[in-house]
Amino acid sequence: MSDDGREGPPGSGSEPFTDPHPSGPVIDEAIRPDVRWVRHRSALGPLPRWGLVLVVVLIGLLVGYRMFMDWVNDQMTPSDLPGVEVEFTIAFAHFYLREPVRWHETLGLLLVVGGVILALLST
């Protein structure tokens, strides 16, 4: 069998191949039955793909920024009435740790309780 698939000794009955473009690659643009896909390139090039990537990144940055700002605002917003933490801390120190309550702690506690009562009365 010859090089080109015909019967006979190699090289018999066939012409030698000559490259029509000896200085560059051979580009065969003929339709071939073994190729079943064609790549269609966009007229805009990679802009639609990179535009989609940019939109996804911007949405991610916006969501991350909003989540961070919501977290910061949650830290700033009081979770309970002002003074509740002070009352709990003084009560914890007196009853659990058996520390004596000093006069300035009692005065501060009374001021906090009075402020909470006034705040509740004003609403």
C-alpha positions as CSV (number, residue, x, y, z in Angstrom):
1,M,0.0,0.0,0.0
2,S,1.3,3.4,-0.9
3,D,1.6,6.5,1.3
4,D,-1.7,7.9,0.0
5,G,-3.8,4.8,0.6
6,R,-3.8,3.3,-2.9
7,E,-2.6,-0.1,-3.9
8,G,0.9,-0.5,-5.2
9,P,4.4,0.3,-4.0
10,P,5.1,3.6,-2.3
11,G,5.4,6.5,-4.6
12,S,4.0,4.8,-7.6
13,G,1.5,6.8,-9.6
14,S,1.4,9.7,-7.2
15,E,2.9,13.2,-7.7
16,P,5.2,14.5,-5.0
17,F,3.6,17.1,-2.7
18,T,4.7,20.6,-3.3
19,D,3.9,23.3,-0.7
20,P,2.0,26.2,-2.4
21,H,3.1,28.5,0.4
22,P,6.6,27.5,1.3
23,S,7.3,30.5,3.6
24,G,4.3,30.1,5.9
25,P,1.8,27.6,7.3
26,V,-0.7,25.9,5.1
27,I,-4.3,27.0,5.9
28,D,-6.9,24.6,4.6
29,E,-10.3,26.4,4.7
30,A,-12.1,23.7,2.7
31,I,-15.2,22.0,4.2
32,R,-14.2,18.8,5.8
33,P,-16.8,16.1,6.7
34,D,-14.9,15.1,9.9
35,V,-15.3,18.5,11.5
36,R,-18.7,19.0,13.1
37,W,-18.2,22.2,15.0
38,V,-17.4,25.7,14.0
39,R,-16.2,28.4,16.3
40,H,-18.0,31.7,15.7
41,R,-16.1,34.6,17.1
42,S,-18.0,37.6,18.4
43,A,-17.6,40.8,16.4
44,L,-16.9,42.7,19.7
45,G,-14.2,40.3,20.7
46,P,-13.8,39.5,24.4
47,L,-15.8,42.6,25.5
48,P,-19.1,40.8,26.3
49,R,-17.3,38.2,28.4
50,W,-15.2,40.7,30.3
51,G,-18.3,42.9,30.7
52,L,-20.1,40.0,32.4
53,V,-17.1,39.4,34.6
54,L,-17.0,43.1,35.5
55,V,-20.8,43.1,36.4
56,V,-20.3,40.0,38.6
57,V,-17.3,41.5,40.4
58,L,-19.2,44.8,41.0
59,I,-22.2,43.0,42.3
60,G,-19.9,41.0,44.7
61,L,-18.2,44.2,45.9
62,L,-21.6,45.9,46.4
63,V,-23.0,43.0,48.4
64,G,-19.8,42.7,50.5
65,Y,-19.9,46.5,51.2
66,R,-23.5,46.4,52.2
67,M,-23.0,43.3,54.5
68,F,-20.0,45.1,56.1
69,M,-22.0,48.3,56.7
70,D,-24.9,46.3,58.1
71,W,-22.6,44.6,60.5
72,V,-21.1,47.9,61.6
73,N,-24.6,49.4,62.1
74,D,-25.6,46.3,64.1
75,Q,-22.6,46.9,66.4
76,M,-23.6,50.5,66.9
77,T,-27.3,49.9,67.6
78,P,-28.0,49.2,71.2
79,S,-29.5,45.8,71.8
80,D,-31.2,46.7,75.0
81,L,-32.1,49.7,77.1
82,P,-29.1,51.9,78.2
83,G,-27.9,50.9,81.6
84,V,-29.0,47.2,81.6
85,E,-25.4,46.1,81.1
86,V,-24.3,48.3,84.0
87,E,-27.0,46.9,86.3
88,F,-26.2,43.3,85.4
89,T,-22.4,43.9,85.9
90,I,-22.9,45.4,89.3
91,A,-25.3,42.6,90.3
92,F,-23.0,39.9,89.0
93,A,-20.1,41.4,90.9
94,H,-22.1,41.6,94.2
95,F,-23.9,38.3,94.1
96,Y,-21.6,36.0,92.3
97,L,-18.2,37.3,93.0
98,R,-19.1,38.4,96.5
99,E,-17.6,41.9,96.1
100,P,-18.8,44.6,98.3
101,V,-20.9,47.4,96.7
102,R,-19.3,50.7,97.1
103,W,-21.2,54.0,97.5
104,H,-20.2,55.4,94.1
105,E,-21.5,52.1,92.4
106,T,-24.8,52.5,94.2
107,L,-25.0,56.2,93.2
108,G,-24.2,55.3,89.5
109,L,-26.8,52.5,89.6
110,L,-29.4,54.9,90.9
111,L,-28.5,57.4,88.2
112,V,-28.8,54.8,85.5
113,V,-32.1,53.5,86.8
114,G,-33.4,57.0,87.0
115,G,-32.3,57.7,83.4
116,V,-34.0,54.6,82.2
117,I,-37.2,55.5,84.0
118,L,-37.2,59.0,82.6
119,A,-36.5,57.6,79.1
120,L,-39.5,55.3,79.4
121,L,-41.7,58.1,80.7
122,S,-40.8,60.4,77.8
123,T,-41.9,58.0,75.1
